[in-house]
Amino acid sequence: MGTSRGHHASATAVLERCRELVRPALVEAVGRLHPWTGEMAAYALGWADTAGNPDSGGSEGKGVRQALAVLGAEAVGADSADAVPGAVAVELVHTFSLLHDDIMDADALRRQRPAVWKTYGTGPAVLAGDALLAQAVGGLAEARGPHAAAAVRCLCGTLNTLVSGQAQDLRFEHRPWYGPGAVGPEQYRVMAEHKTGALLGCAIALGAVLGGAPDSTVAALERAGRHLGLAFQAVDDILGVWGDPAVTGKPVHSDLRQGKKTYPVLAALAAGGRAARELGALLESTRTIDGETAEHAAALVEEAGGRTATREEALRQLDTARRTLHEAPLTYSAAQELDALFTHMLDRTW
C-alpha cells in the first residue's frame, strides 16, 4: 500500500516512544507473575530465551496496541502516563490470546520462533496465558484515578467479545466451503471484528477512558479501532496465502495448507464463475492440501477475484477508520499520529 516516507517514519517514531513509556510498567507486571509463568511470558513477549537470557532472535512485535492506548489518552487531551495501565493490560491480553490461539490452531511457530506450547508444553502454555489474563485485569483494576472501574468494564466487555470471535472462528472449521451452511464473507467479517477488531478498539478506547473522555468520544475511538482491526485482518489474510515466508514466518500458502476459511477464499467462492466452482470442488474434495494443490488453489482464488476483493476490503475499512477518527473532537497532534499509525499498520508486503 502506498504511504509516504514521512508517515512511515513518524509512525515508527510513535511506536518507539510508546514502547519506551510503557516498557517499565510492562516489565513490572510480568515480574509479579509466578517465576515459571513469568519465564514463559518473557519468552512469549520476545524478551528472553528459555534460559531467561536476552534473546537476540526474539521479536517483541511492534507494540501497536499499547501505542493505541497511549495515543487514545493524548487524543483527548490527557497525559500519556494516564494510559499506561491500559496499555499494559491490552499488551498482556494480546499475548495471552496468542498463546491460546497457537494451541487451538496448532501453530508451531510464532514470530519465527517455536510457539510457547511447542517449547514448554500445552498445559504450561495454557497456564501462562491464564496468568497474563489475570494480571491484565488485576493490574488495570489497581490503576490510580477515578476511571479504573470504567476501564475494567471496557476490558471485560472486550474479553467476552474476543471469546465470541474465537468461538465463531473454531466453528467455521466444521462448516462446508459452499452450499447450505457455508460461511459467507459477511459472517467472516463479523467474526474478524470480534476476534481482531475488538482488542484494537479496546486499546484506543482504554486510553480515552483513563483520560476522562466523554462516552461519545470513547465510542468513536473504539469504532475507529474496530475498523482498523478489520483492515489489518484483511491484509493478514492476504499474507496468509501469498505472503513471503521470510516476512510472515510461515510457509507459503500457509492458510490454504491448513484449510482456513479466510476472506480471500470466501470472497472468491462467493463471486461465482468457473474459477470459484473449481475452487469449491477442490477444497471440498481435498483432505490434505499439499504444496502443489495449495499453489493451484491460490491461483484459483486470485482468478476468481478473492485477492482483489480482500485488498479493496482492507482499503475500505482503513478509510472508514480514518474518517471516524476525523469526526471525533481530538487534539490535532495525537490525531495526526493516530492517522499515521493507522496507515502504517497496513503498510506491509501485500
Protein Blocks (a to p, Z undefined) as FASTA:
>chain_A
ZZdfklmmmmmmmmmmmmmmmmmmmmmmmmmpcfklmmmmmmmnopacfkopacfkbceb
jolmmmmmmmmmmmnopafklmmmmmmmmmmmmmmmmmmmmmmnopabgghiacfklmno
jklmmmmmmmmmmmmmmmmmmpgcjklmmmmmmmmmmmmmmmmmmmmmmmmmmpcfbdeh
iacfklmmmmmmmmmmmmmmmmmmmmmmmnopafklmmmmmmmmmmmmmmmmmmmmmmmm
mmcfklnopaehklmmnopacfklmmmmmngpjklmmmmmmmmmpmbacfklmmmmmmmm
mmnommmmmmmmmmmmmmmmmmmmmmpccdfklmmmmmmmmmmmmmccZZ
